[in-house]
Amino acid sequence: MDSDIRNDGVLVNAITGLGTKKDKSEYYALRSPKQLSEAELEALYYDPLCRRVIDIYAEAAVTEQPTIKLGEVTEGYDDILKSFENYLEDIDFYSYIEEALKLQRIYGGAALFLVLDDGLEPSEPVVPERVRGVADLVPLSRREIVPNDYNFLNYRKPELYRISTSKALTQENDLNYLLVHSSRVLRFDGLFLPWRQRLLNEGWGQSYLQPFYEVWKRYRGATDGMATMLNEMDLFVHKILQI
């Protein structure tokens, strides 16, 4: 292979142009990738390979239930733990966690809204002593729950969230959204995004399908092309006739 040494001592390749102005790597350029819309992300989830990217980690996270311990061993310690574990099973807590994780990975953000029986408005912070129980758990994607006020210092934990609804919630509230305090929300953020891009994403992170999309597109295009070639191939059959 022909090669030469430039005046600056750098070894260059005379055939490929590596290290010279003919170097093919000089033609690489950065471009902003196409940002997938929510409808496109939902359509990708129908593909078995993309579904696996979303589901496998969310399902693995709740395959084995965590070990629950109290701060100190007191009288009836085991009974308290058993009672709490039974309570989590009764409200199907881990199924809600799994659903929230799938929404997080599809959309780039999700939350689990805790509907608490505490006699307070949803926009008020939780007072643990007033909580009598959990009335419901509501998994929401980032399209349904949006930070109401946030900046680069507290974007991961804004004071209030705004839950969008399709109709008025109560007779007293004619708005199409509900303000809830962050202490009533379990947040599941997406992939990290720099602040400027996060602003364009309403304070949330990036979908796990976004960086996977370009690779998936090339893979799916190659496999579909091969399938088409096989279907369109002419099949020759050779026979030997015996006389």
NUTORGU-335760 format. One record per residue: x, y, z of N, C-alpha, C, O, CB in turn. Coordinates in steps of 0.1 Angstrom, whole numbers, padded with zeros to 4 digits, always signed. Atoms other than C-alpha are relative to their C-alpha. Glycine has a CB too. Layout:
BEGIN
XYZXYZXYZXYZXYZ;...
This chain:
BEGIN
+0008-0012+0000+0000+0000+0000+0009+0012+0000+0018+0014+0008-0010+0000+0012;-0008-0013+0001+0014+0034-0010-0003+0009+0011-0014+0011+0015-0003+0007-0014;+0002-0010-0011+0020+0059+0017+0011+0010-0001+0021+0008-0008+0000-0008+0014;-0010-0010+0000+0039+0090+0023+0000+0007+0013-0010+0006+0021-0003+0010-0012;-0001-0008-0013+0050+0113+0052+0000+0014-0004+0009+0019-0011+0013-0004+0008;+0001-0014+0002+0040+0149+0051+0011+0007+0007+0018+0001+0016-0014+0006+0004;-0010-0008-0007+0062+0177+0062-0002+0001+0015+0008+0003+0023+0001+0014-0006;+0002-0001-0015+0045+0178+0096+0002-0014+0007-0001-0015+0019-0014+0005+0002;-0003+0013-0007+0054+0141+0102-0012-0009+0001-0010-0020+0007+0006+0003+0013;+0012+0008+0000+0019+0127+0097+0000-0010-0011+0002-0006-0023-0013+0009+0000;+0000+0010+0011+0017+0094+0078-0013+0001-0007-0024+0000-0001+0002-0014+0006;+0013-0001+0008-0009+0097+0050+0000-0012-0010+0011-0017-0013-0001+0013-0007;+0001+0011+0009-0022+0071+0027-0004+0005-0014-0013+0013-0016-0011-0010+0004;+0001-0006+0013-0019+0079-0010-0012-0006-0008-0016+0000-0018+0012-0002-0008;+0011+0006+0007-0047+0055-0021-0013+0004+0005-0022+0009-0003+0001-0015+0001;+0013-0003-0006-0075+0062+0003-0001+0015+0003-0012+0021+0004-0003-0007+0013;+0000-0014-0003-0065+0098+0009-0001+0003+0015-0003+0015+0019-0012+0007-0007;+0001-0001-0015-0066+0092+0047+0011+0010+0005+0023+0008+0002+0002-0013+0007;-0009-0010-0005-0050+0122+0064+0003+0012-0009+0011+0020-0006+0013-0006+0003;-0002-0011+0010-0052+0145+0033-0013+0007-0002-0023+0003+0005+0006-0006-0013;+0012-0007+0003-0078+0168+0019-0010-0009-0007-0022-0006-0008+0003+0012-0009;+0009+0010+0006-0092+0138+0001-0005-0010+0010-0013-0019+0006+0007-0007-0012;+0004+0009-0011-0098+0120+0034-0016+0000+0000-0022+0010+0002+0005+0004+0013;+0015+0001+0001-0134+0107+0032-0007+0004+0013-0018+0008+0013-0004-0015-0003;+0006-0004-0013-0140+0114+0069-0002+0015+0000-0010+0019+0009+0009-0004+0011;+0002-0014+0000-0138+0151+0060-0014+0003-0005-0019+0015-0002+0010+0007-0009;+0013-0002+0005-0172+0147+0044-0011-0003+0010-0023+0000+0008-0002-0008-0012;+0010+0002-0011-0189+0137+0077-0004+0014+0005+0004+0023+0007+0006-0009+0011;+0005-0013-0006-0211+0165+0091-0011-0004+0010-0018-0014+0008-0005+0009-0011;+0010+0002-0010-0233+0168+0121-0014+0006-0005-0014+0017-0011+0004+0006+0013;+0014-0006+0003-0271+0173+0116-0009-0004+0011-0007-0014+0018-0005-0006-0014;+0010+0003-0011-0300+0175+0140-0009-0011-0004-0015-0010-0015-0008+0013+0003;+0009+0012+0004-0319+0142+0140-0014+0005+0000-0018+0014+0007+0002-0011+0010;+0015-0002+0000-0356+0142+0133-0006-0004+0013-0004-0015+0018-0007-0008-0012;+0006+0003-0013-0375+0145+0165-0014-0007-0003-0022-0001-0010-0002+0013+0008;+0012+0008+0002-0403+0119+0166-0011+0006+0007-0010+0010+0019+0002-0015+0004;+0012-0005-0006-0438+0131+0173-0006-0011+0009-0002-0023+0008-0010+0005-0010;+0007+0010-0009-0460+0114+0199-0007-0011-0008-0007-0023-0005-0010+0007+0009;+0007+0010+0009-0480+0097+0171+0010-0009-0006+0007-0021-0007-0008+0008-0011;-0010+0008+0006-0448+0084+0155+0006-0010+0011+0008-0022+0008+0011+0008-0006;-0004+0009-0011-0436+0070+0189-0010-0011+0003-0006-0022+0005+0003+0008+0013;+0010+0010-0002-0469+0053+0194+0000-0010-0012-0003-0022-0009-0014+0007+0001;+0000+0009+0011-0467+0038+0159+0012-0010+0000+0011-0021-0003+0000+0008-0014;-0012+0009-0001-0432+0025+0165-0002-0011+0011+0003-0022+0009+0012+0008+0004;+0003+0010-0010-0445+0007+0196-0007-0012-0005-0007-0023+0001-0008+0006+0012;+0007+0012+0006-0465-0016+0173+0010-0010-0006+0007-0021-0008-0010+0005-0011;-0010+0008+0005-0432-0029+0159+0005-0010+0011+0008-0005+0022+0011+0008-0007;-0004+0009-0011-0422-0061+0178+0014+0003+0006+0016+0002+0018+0001-0014-0006;-0013-0003-0005-0385-0050+0180+0000+0012+0009+0006+0012+0020+0010+0002-0012;+0001-0012-0008-0393-0015+0193-0008-0003+0013-0005+0002+0023-0007+0011-0008;+0008+0004-0012-0419-0030+0217+0009-0007+0010+0008-0005+0022-0012-0009-0003;-0010+0007-0009-0391-0052+0231+0009+0010+0007+0012+0008+0019+0008-0010-0007;-0009-0010-0006-0369-0022+0237-0007+0007+0012-0001+0011+0022+0004+0011-0011;+0008-0007-0011-0397-0006+0258-0004-0010+0011-0002-0007+0023-0013+0005-0006;+0006+0009-0010-0412-0037+0276+0010-0007+0008+0008-0009+0020-0009-0009-0007;-0009+0010-0007-0382-0058+0285+0006+0006+0013+0007-0001+0023+0012-0004-0009;-0006-0006-0012-0367-0033+0310-0011+0003+0010-0009+0002+0023+0008+0013-0003;+0011-0003-0009-0400-0022+0325-0005-0013+0007-0008-0012+0019-0012+0006-0008;+0005+0012-0006-0411-0058+0331+0010-0006+0009+0007-0012+0019-0004-0010-0011;-0011+0005-0009-0377-0068+0345+0001+0008+0013+0005+0002+0023+0013+0001-0007;-0001-0009-0012-0379-0039+0370-0009-0005+0011-0007-0003+0023-0003+0014-0003;+0010+0004-0010-0409-0055+0387-0001-0015+0001-0010-0021+0007-0014+0006-0003;+0000+0015+0000-0401-0092+0382+0002-0005+0014-0006-0014+0019+0011-0006-0009;-0002+0004-0014-0388-0095+0417-0003+0012+0009+0002+0023+0007+0015-0004+0003;+0004-0011-0008-0404-0074+0444+0011+0003+0010+0018-0005+0015-0013-0004+0008;-0011-0005-0009-0381-0053+0466-0002-0005+0014-0013-0008+0018+0001+0015-0001;+0001+0004-0015-0373-0062+0502-0003+0013+0008+0004+0023+0007+0013-0006+0005;+0004-0012-0008-0391-0038+0525+0004-0002+0015+0002-0012+0021-0016+0001-0001;-0005+0000-0014-0376-0029+0559-0004+0013+0007-0005+0023+0000+0015-0003+0001;+0003-0012-0008-0386-0005+0586+0013+0005+0007+0023-0003+0008-0011-0003+0011;-0012-0006-0005-0361+0018+0603+0005-0007+0013+0017-0008+0015-0003+0014+0004;-0004+0007-0013-0362-0002+0636-0009-0011+0002-0021-0011-0002+0001+0010+0012;+0009+0012-0003-0375-0035+0647-0008+0003+0013-0002+0005+0024+0009-0013+0002;+0009-0002-0011-0405-0030+0670-0009-0012+0002-0008-0022-0006-0008+0013-0002;+0009+0011-0002-0432-0052+0684-0010-0001-0012-0015+0008-0017-0008+0003+0013;+0008+0002+0012-0452-0068+0656+0006+0004-0013-0001+0006-0023-0013+0007+0002;-0007-0004+0012-0425-0060+0631-0004-0008-0013-0007-0002-0023+0015-0001+0002;+0003+0009+0012-0432-0090+0608-0014+0002-0004-0017+0001-0016+0003-0014+0004;+0014-0002+0003-0469-0085+0610-0003+0013-0008-0011+0013-0017-0009-0001+0012;+0001-0013+0007-0466-0049+0599+0005-0001-0014-0002+0004-0023+0008+0011+0008;-0005+0002+0013-0444-0058+0570-0009-0008-0009-0012-0005-0021+0014-0006+0000;+0009+0009+0008-0467-0086+0559-0013+0007-0004-0018+0006-0015-0003-0012+0008;+0012-0008+0003-0497-0063+0561+0002+0010-0011-0006+0012-0019-0005+0007+0013;-0003-0009+0010-0480-0037+0540+0002-0006-0014-0003-0001-0024+0012+0009+0004;-0002+0007+0012-0469-0062+0514-0014-0004-0006-0016-0004-0018+0009-0012+0002;+0013+0004+0004-0505-0075+0512-0008+0012-0006-0015+0011-0015-0008-0007+0011;+0006-0012+0005-0517-0039+0508+0004+0004-0014-0004+0007-0023+0002+0011+0010;-0005-0003+0013-0494-0033+0478-0006-0010-0010-0008-0006-0022+0015-0001+0000;+0006+0009+0009-0507-0065+0462-0015+0003-0002-0020+0001-0014+0001-0014+0006;+0014-0003+0002-0543-0055+0468-0003+0012-0009-0012+0011-0017-0006+0003+0014;+0002-0011+0008-0539-0022+0451+0007-0001-0014+0007+0008-0022+0004+0013+0006;-0008+0003+0012-0518-0038+0423+0010+0010-0003+0012+0015-0014-0010-0001-0012;-0010-0011+0000-0490-0014+0430+0010-0002-0011+0014+0007-0019+0006+0002+0013;-0011+0003+0009-0463-0031+0409-0005+0000-0015+0003+0003-0024+0006-0013+0003;+0005-0001+0014-0485-0033+0378-0001+0014-0004+0002+0018-0016-0014-0007-0001;+0000-0015+0003-0490+0005+0380+0014+0005-0003+0016+0013-0012-0007+0007+0011;-0014-0004+0002-0452+0009+0383+0005-0004-0014+0011+0003-0021+0009-0006+0011;-0004+0005+0014-0447-0013+0352-0006+0008-0011+0001+0012-0021-0004-0015-0001;+0007-0008+0010-0472+0007+0332+0007+0014-0001+0009+0019-0012-0015+0002+0003;-0006-0013+0000-0456+0040+0343+0014-0001-0007+0018+0009-0014+0001+0006+0014;-0014+0002+0006-0421+0027+0333-0001-0001-0016+0007+0004-0023+0007-0012+0006;+0002+0002+0015-0434+0017+0298-0004+0014-0006+0002+0017-0017-0011-0010-0003;+0003-0014+0005-0449+0052+0293+0012+0009+0001+0014+0017-0009-0012+0006+0009;-0012-0008-0001-0417+0067+0305+0009-0003-0012+0015+0007-0018+0008-0003+0013;-0009+0004+0010-0397+0048+0279-0005+0003-0014+0002+0007-0023+0003-0015+0001;+0006-0003+0013-0421+0054+0250+0000+0015-0002+0005+0020-0013-0015-0005+0000;+0002-0014+0002-0427+0091+0255+0012+0009+0005+0013+0021+0001-0012+0005+0007;-0011-0008-0005-0396+0102+0274-0003+0007+0014+0003+0016+0018+0004+0011-0009;+0004-0005-0013-0414+0109+0307-0014-0005+0004-0022-0007-0005+0000+0015+0000;+0013+0005-0005-0443+0096+0328+0000+0003+0015+0010+0007+0021-0002-0015-0003;+0002-0002-0014-0457+0099+0363-0011-0009+0005-0020-0013-0002-0003+0015+0003;+0010+0008-0007-0477+0080+0388-0007+0010+0010-0001+0013+0020+0006-0013+0007;+0007-0010-0009-0503+0103+0404-0007-0008+0011-0015-0017+0008-0011+0008-0009;+0006+0006-0012-0513+0093+0439-0013+0007+0004-0012+0019+0008+0010+0000+0012;+0012-0006-0005-0549+0099+0447-0002-0004+0014-0005-0015+0018-0013-0005-0009;+0000+0003-0014-0548+0102+0484-0013+0004+0008-0019+0014+0004+0012+0007+0007;+0011-0003-0009-0575+0101+0510+0005+0008+0012+0008+0002+0022-0008-0013+0004;-0006-0008-0010-0563+0130+0531-0008+0013+0003-0004+0020+0012+0014+0004-0003;+0008-0012-0002-0590+0157+0529+0006+0013-0005+0000+0023-0002-0003+0001+0014;-0007-0012+0005-0567+0181+0511-0002+0002-0015-0005-0008-0021+0015+0001+0004;+0001-0002+0014-0569+0197+0477+0013-0006-0007+0024-0006-0001-0001+0015-0003;-0012+0006+0007-0546+0180+0451+0012+0010-0002+0023+0005-0003-0004-0005-0014;-0011-0010+0002-0526+0213+0447+0007+0002+0013+0017+0010+0013-0006+0013-0005;-0007-0002-0013-0517+0212+0484+0010-0011+0003+0008-0023-0001-0010+0001+0012;-0010+0011-0003-0486+0193+0497-0005-0010+0009-0015-0008+0017+0013+0007+0006;+0004+0011-0008-0490+0160+0513+0004+0002+0015+0015+0005+0017+0005-0014-0005;-0003+0000-0014-0492+0159+0551-0002-0014+0005-0013-0019+0006-0010+0010+0008;+0000+0015-0002-0483+0123+0560-0010-0004+0012-0016-0014+0011+0013-0005+0004;+0009+0004-0011-0503+0124+0593-0015+0000-0004-0023-0006+0003+0003+0010+0012;+0014+0000+0004-0535+0131+0574-0004-0010-0010-0016-0012-0013-0003+0014-0006;+0003+0010+0010-0532+0103+0549-0007-0012+0006-0001-0018+0015+0012-0004-0008;+0007+0011-0005-0558+0077+0556+0001-0013-0009-0002-0024-0006-0015+0003+0002;-0002+0011+0009-0551+0056+0525+0002+0005-0014+0001+0017-0017-0012-0009+0000;-0002-0004+0014-0544+0056+0488-0013-0005-0008-0015-0017-0009+0013-0007-0007;+0013+0003+0007-0577+0058+0469+0002-0006-0014-0005-0014-0019-0009+0012-0001;-0002+0005+0014-0562+0052+0434+0015+0004-0004+0021+0013+0002-0010+0006-0010;-0012-0003+0006-0530+0052+0414-0002+0002-0015-0008-0006-0021+0011-0011+0002;+0003-0003+0014-0531+0068+0379+0013+0002-0007+0020+0012-0006-0008+0013+0000;-0012-0001+0009-0502+0062+0354-0003+0010-0011-0014+0010-0017+0004-0013-0006;+0002-0010+0010-0498+0092+0331+0013+0002-0008+0024+0002-0002-0004+0014+0007;-0012-0003+0008-0475+0099+0302+0002+0015+0000-0006+0022+0005-0002-0005-0015;-0003-0015+0000-0458+0133+0297-0010+0008-0008-0010+0020-0007+0014+0002-0005;+0009-0007+0008-0485+0142+0272-0013+0004+0009-0020+0013+0006-0005-0008-0012;+0011-0003-0009-0511+0141+0301+0004+0008+0012-0005+0014+0018-0006-0013+0004;-0004-0008-0012-0490+0156+0329+0012+0008-0004+0022+0003-0009+0003-0010+0012;-0011-0010+0004-0468+0187+0324+0004+0008+0012-0005+0012+0020-0005+0009-0012;-0004-0010-0011-0447+0207+0349-0007+0013-0002-0006+0019-0013+0015+0001+0000;+0006-0012+0001-0466+0238+0356+0009+0012+0001+0007+0022-0005-0011+0002+0011;-0010-0010-0001-0436+0259+0366+0013-0006+0003+0014-0014+0013-0004+0010+0012;-0013+0007-0003-0400+0249+0364+0011+0009-0007+0008+0017-0016+0000-0014-0006;-0012-0007+0007-0365+0263+0355+0011-0010+0001+0010-0022+0005+0003+0013+0007;-0011+0009+0001-0331+0248+0351+0005-0004+0014+0013-0014+0015+0012+0007-0007;-0004+0004-0014-0326+0246+0389-0010-0011+0006-0005-0019+0013+0000+0012+0009;+0010+0009-0007-0358+0226+0397-0008-0008-0011-0019-0012-0008-0009+0007+0009;+0008+0006+0010-0369+0210+0364-0003-0014+0003-0013-0020-0002+0007+0001-0014;+0003+0014-0004-0368+0175+0379-0010+0000+0011-0016-0011+0014+0013-0007+0005;+0010+0000-0011-0390+0186+0408-0007+0013+0001-0004+0021+0010+0007-0004+0014;+0007-0013-0001-0413+0215+0400-0010-0001+0012-0013-0012+0017-0008+0003-0013;+0009+0000-0012-0437+0225+0428-0014-0006-0004-0020-0013+0003-0002+0014+0005;+0014+0005+0005-0469+0218+0407+0001-0006-0014+0010-0003-0022-0009+0012+0000;+0002+0005+0013-0479+0197+0378-0014+0003-0005-0023+0005+0003+0003-0016+0000;+0013-0002+0006-0508+0202+0354-0004-0013-0007+0002-0017-0017+0001+0012-0009;+0005+0012+0007-0528+0171+0345-0011+0004-0009-0021+0010-0005-0005-0010+0011;+0009-0004+0010-0547+0176+0313-0012-0010+0000-0010-0022+0002+0006+0000-0014;+0012+0008+0000-0583+0163+0311-0008+0004-0013-0006+0015-0018-0009+0002+0013;+0008-0003+0012-0609+0162+0282-0012+0008+0004-0019+0012-0005-0003-0013-0007;+0012-0008-0004-0636+0179+0303+0002+0005+0014+0012+0002+0021-0013-0010-0001;+0000-0006-0013-0643+0199+0334+0000-0011+0011-0007-0021+0010-0011+0010+0002;-0002+0011-0010-0633+0179+0365-0012+0000+0010-0017-0010+0014+0013+0002+0008;+0012-0002-0010-0660+0193+0389-0008+0012-0004-0004+0019-0013+0006+0001+0015;+0009-0012+0003-0688+0218+0388+0007+0013+0004+0005+0023-0002-0013-0001+0008;-0007-0012-0004-0665+0242+0407+0012+0003-0009+0016+0015-0009+0004-0001+0015;-0012-0002+0009-0636+0237+0383-0004-0002-0014-0006-0014-0019+0011-0010+0005;+0003+0002+0014-0644+0244+0347+0012+0000-0009+0011+0001-0021-0009+0012-0004;-0012+0001+0008-0608+0241+0336+0002-0014-0005-0003-0023+0001+0012+0005+0008;-0002+0013+0006-0596+0213+0314+0014-0006+0005+0020-0013-0002+0001+0001-0015;-0011+0006-0006-0567+0206+0337-0001+0001+0015-0009+0008+0021+0013+0007-0005;+0000+0000-0014-0560+0198+0373+0014+0002+0005+0024-0004+0001-0005-0014+0005;-0013-0003-0006-0532+0213+0394+0003-0010+0011-0006-0011+0020+0001+0015+0004;-0003+0009-0011-0515+0188+0416+0014+0003+0005+0023+0007-0002+0000-0015-0004;-0013-0003-0006-0486+0192+0441+0010-0012-0003+0006-0023-0005-0001+0001+0015;-0010+0010+0003-0453+0174+0433+0001-0012+0010+0006-0023+0007+0013+0007-0002;-0001+0010-0010-0455+0155+0466-0010-0011-0002-0010-0022+0004-0002+0006+0014;+0010+0010+0003-0485+0136+0451+0004-0007-0013-0004-0015-0019-0014+0006-0001;-0004+0005+0013-0465+0126+0420+0013-0007+0001+0023-0002+0006+0001+0012-0011;-0013+0007+0002-0439+0099+0414+0004+0002-0014-0002-0003-0024-0002-0015+0004;-0005-0003+0013-0419+0111+0385+0010-0010-0006+0019-0015+0001+0007+0014+0000;-0009+0009+0007-0402+0089+0359+0005+0007-0012-0003+0008-0022-0008-0014-0004;-0005-0008+0010-0380+0110+0337+0006-0008-0011+0009-0020-0009+0010+0010+0005;-0006+0007+0011-0368+0100+0302+0015+0002+0000+0022+0005+0010-0006+0005-0013;-0015-0002+0001-0332+0101+0289+0003+0015+0002-0004+0024-0001+0004-0005-0014;-0005-0014-0003-0312+0132+0298+0000+0008-0012+0004+0004-0023+0014+0000+0007;-0001-0009+0011-0316+0162+0276+0006+0013+0006+0003+0017+0017-0014+0003-0006;-0005-0013-0004-0297+0195+0278-0012+0010+0002-0023+0008-0003+0010+0006-0011;+0011-0009-0004-0317+0224+0291-0007+0006-0012-0020+0007-0011+0006+0011+0009;+0007-0007+0011-0325+0241+0258-0009-0010-0007-0020-0007-0011+0011+0005-0011;+0009+0010+0006-0339+0208+0243-0011-0004+0010-0022-0007+0005+0008-0012-0004;+0010+0004-0009-0357+0201+0275-0011+0011+0000-0023+0007+0003+0006-0001+0015;+0010-0011+0001-0375+0235+0272-0010-0003-0011-0022-0001-0010+0007+0013-0002;+0008+0004+0012-0388+0223+0238-0009-0012+0003-0018-0015-0004+0008-0002-0012;+0007+0012-0004-0400+0191+0255-0008+0001+0012-0011-0009+0019+0010-0011+0001;+0009-0003-0011-0421+0207+0282+0006-0005+0013-0001-0010+0022-0014-0006-0002;-0007+0004-0013-0395+0199+0309+0003-0014+0002+0009-0018+0012-0009+0004+0011;-0003+0014-0001-0393+0162+0302+0012-0004-0008+0018+0004-0015-0012-0008-0005;-0012+0005+0007-0365+0140+0289-0004-0006-0014-0014-0002-0019+0006-0011+0008;+0002+0005+0013-0362+0121+0257-0005-0015+0000-0002-0022+0009+0014+0000-0008;+0005+0014+0002-0379+0089+0245+0011-0010-0002+0021-0006-0009-0010-0001-0011;-0010+0010+0002-0359+0057+0246+0000-0005-0015+0009-0011-0019-0002-0012+0009;+0001+0004+0014-0371+0051+0210+0007+0010-0009+0010+0007-0021-0014-0001-0004;-0006-0010+0009-0356+0083+0197+0014-0004-0005+0017-0004-0017+0001+0014+0007;-0013+0004+0005-0319+0072+0196+0000-0013-0007+0010-0016-0014+0010+0000+0012;+0001+0014+0006-0330+0037+0186-0005+0001-0014-0004-0008-0022-0008-0009+0009;+0008-0001+0013-0350+0050+0156+0009-0002-0012+0006-0009-0021-0007+0013+0000;-0009+0000+0012-0321+0056+0131+0005-0014-0003+0006-0019-0014+0011+0010+0001;-0005+0014+0001-0306+0021+0138-0011-0009-0005-0009-0017-0014+0006-0005+0013;+0011+0008+0004-0340+0005+0136-0004+0002-0014-0007-0008-0021-0012+0003+0009;+0004-0003+0014-0348+0022+0103+0009-0007-0010+0004-0012-0020+0000+0015-0002;-0009+0007+0010-0317+0009+0086-0002-0015+0001-0001-0022-0009+0014+0004+0004;+0002+0015-0001-0322-0026+0100-0013-0004-0006-0013-0014-0014+0000-0004+0015;+0012+0004+0006-0358-0027+0090+0000+0001-0015-0006-0007-0022-0012+0008+0006;-0001-0002+0014-0351-0013+0056+0008-0011-0007+0005-0016-0018+0007+0013-0003;-0008+0011+0006-0324-0040+0050-0007-0013+0000-0007-0020-0010+0013-0001+0008;+0007+0013+0000-0345-0069+0061-0012+0000-0009-0015-0010-0016-0005-0003+0015;+0011-0001+0010-0375-0057+0041+0005-0001-0014-0002-0007-0022-0008+0013+0002;-0006+0000+0013-0353-0052+0011+0004-0015-0004+0002-0019-0015+0012+0009-0001;-0003+0014+0003-0340-0088+0014-0012-0008-0002-0012-0017-0011+0008-0005+0012;+0013+0008+0001-0375-0102+0018-0006+0003-0014-0010-0006-0021-0010+0004+0010;+0005-0003+0013-0385-0084-0014+0008-0006-0011+0003-0011-0021+0000+0016-0003;-0009+0007+0010-0355-0097-0033-0003-0015-0001-0003-0020-0012+0015+0002+0004;+0003+0014+0000-0363-0132-0023-0013-0004-0007-0014-0014-0014+0000-0006+0014;+0013+0002+0007-0399-0129-0034+0001+0002-0015-0007-0005-0022-0010+0009+0006;-0001-0003+0014-0389-0115-0067+0010-0008-0008+0012-0007-0020+0002+0014-0002;-0010+0008+0007-0361-0140-0075-0007-0010-0009-0017-0016-0006+0009-0007+0010;+0004+0010+0009-0366-0163-0105+0006-0013+0005+0018-0014+0008+0004+0003-0015;-0004+0013-0004-0364-0199-0095+0002-0010-0012-0008-0012-0019-0010-0006+0011;-0002+0009+0011-0348-0222-0120+0000-0014+0005+0007-0017+0015+0014+0003-0007;+0001+0014-0004-0356-0259-0118+0007-0008-0011+0003-0008-0023-0015-0005+0002;-0007+0008+0010-0332-0283-0136-0004-0014+0002-0004-0020+0013+0015+0001+0001;+0004+0014+0000-0344-0318-0145+0009-0008-0009+0013-0004-0019-0015-0002-0003;-0007+0009+0008-0325-0347-0158-0010-0011-0004-0015-0019+0004+0012-0006+0007;+0009+0010+0005-0346-0369-0180+0007-0013-0004+0017-0013-0010-0008+0005-0013;-0005+0013+0003-0339-0406-0182-0006-0005-0013-0019-0006-0013-0001-0009+0012;+0006+0006+0013-0343-0422-0217+0002-0015+0001-0002-0022-0008+0008+0006-0012;
